Amino acid sequence: MTMEATTQVGIGLPSAKPVLFGYTSTQAIALAILVALVVLSPTVLYPVFLMKVLCFAMFASAFNLLIGYVGLLSFGHAAFFGMGSYVTAWTAKYWGLSAEVAILLGGLTGAALGAVFGWLAIRRSGIYFAMITLALAQMVYFFCVEAPFTGGEDGIQQVPRAKLFGVISLAPDMSIYWLVAGLFLFFFLFVHRVVHSPFGQVLKAIRENTARATSLGYRPDDYKLIAFILSTFISGIAGGTKALVFGIATLTDVHWSMSGEVVLMTLLGGLGTIFGPVMGALIVTAMENYLAQFGAWVTVTQGAVFVICVLTFRRGVIGELGAKLKLAL
């Protein structure tokens, strides 16, 4: 079996010939449907809810790049998401930076943390890697609790929706929606391009057989570190974007439970699938939004859904759908 035939983790379906930017004909149709939904959904759904979905879909796609195509399970991605949120909120509120610069600084903060954390953790694998990332993320959490600029338990509130390029006002919900939608689509396509590039093929080879990849002359730790930094950069962008949308950055963004949520989104949607993280983000965010009236029972419901997912459809919603239709999604 070639590396191209193992693109879909757990599905085992041979990949069809790409017809558009690495997408097969089926995937291109699914992409067109996704773009249409992103464009038309604000006419029937609340834009703020949709922006939350897109921010978490971006976050889950970044996480899926790491676990789905490199095989590294990180329990510390909340650190990059949360710090991206804090830095974007701080620079937009107190430095008066434009939206694109503030969000970029959030992404660069995530990448900088990712470079340090990756350098410390990447030489381990499996549960050891997961525990190291969790421990480092907890250090970031306690730093955010004590650091003056984060506002402690109050967080950074009343963050203004800074103007885009210093000109375009993002105060109306629909104005900032198009920014969030554009960022989501860009990074969705970017992750797909990375996965289907020669670099991505090496990542899959390392995931499948690290020893063999090493024998071919590749340096697995270097490739893993680059993938880790890319994932943390996009996570920081997602966190920064969320901070501008909701006008607040809090400890919730950097708490370990946020790392658990992104794991749930990825597994529920479909690990190692292209569209799975988006579906997972939609399901989890919808549950939180529409079951909020039940308070703590939302967490219980999420746990029950996770257990059912693991026991009945381990490939996730999109993974199972692809298997039923014999398509690579």
SULWO-V790368 format. One record per pair of residues at least 6 apart in sequence whose C-alpha atoms are under 6 Angstrom apart, sorted by the first residue. I is the first residue (numbers start at 0). J is the second residue. If there is no record, write none. Layout:
I/J + I/J
This chain:
4/13 + 4/14 + 7/271 + 7/272 + 8/271 + 15/23 + 16/23 + 17/23 + 52/280 + 52/281 + 54/237 + 55/280 + 56/276 + 56/277 + 56/280 + 57/183 + 57/237 + 58/234 + 58/237 + 59/261 + 59/265 + 59/276 + 60/276 + 61/230 + 61/233 + 65/71 + 66/72 + 67/270 + 67/271 + 68/203 + 69/202 + 69/206 + 70/206 + 72/129 + 73/129 + 73/132 + 74/129 + 74/132 + 74/133 + 74/258 + 75/132 + 75/133 + 75/136 + 75/258 + 76/258 + 77/253 + 77/257 + 77/258 + 78/136 + 78/253 + 79/109 + 79/231 + 79/234 + 79/235 + 80/234 + 80/235 + 80/238 + 81/238 + 81/252 + 81/253 + 83/105 + 83/106 + 83/108 + 83/109 + 83/235 + 83/238 + 83/239 + 84/238 + 84/239 + 84/242 + 84/248 + 85/248 + 86/105 + 87/101 + 87/102 + 87/105 + 87/239 + 88/158 + 88/242 + 90/96 + 90/101 + 91/101 + 92/158 + 97/161 + 97/162 + 97/163 + 97/164 + 97/165 + 98/161 + 98/162 + 98/163 + 102/236 + 102/239 + 105/235 + 105/236 + 105/239 + 106/232 + 106/235 + 106/236 + 109/231 + 109/232 + 109/235 + 110/228 + 110/231 + 110/232 + 113/228 + 113/231 + 114/228 + 117/224 + 120/128 + 140/253 + 143/149 + 144/151 + 154/248 + 154/249 + 155/247 + 155/248 + 156/247 + 157/246 + 158/246 + 158/247 + 160/169 + 160/170 + 160/243 + 162/168 + 162/169 + 169/175 + 193/199 + 205/212 + 242/248 + 264/279 + 264/280 + 265/276 + 265/279 + 266/315 + 267/279 + 267/315 + 268/275 + 268/276 + 268/278 + 268/279 + 268/315 + 268/316 + 268/317 + 269/275 + 269/314 + 269/315 + 269/316 + 269/317 + 269/318 + 272/328 + 273/328 + 275/317 + 321/327 + 321/328
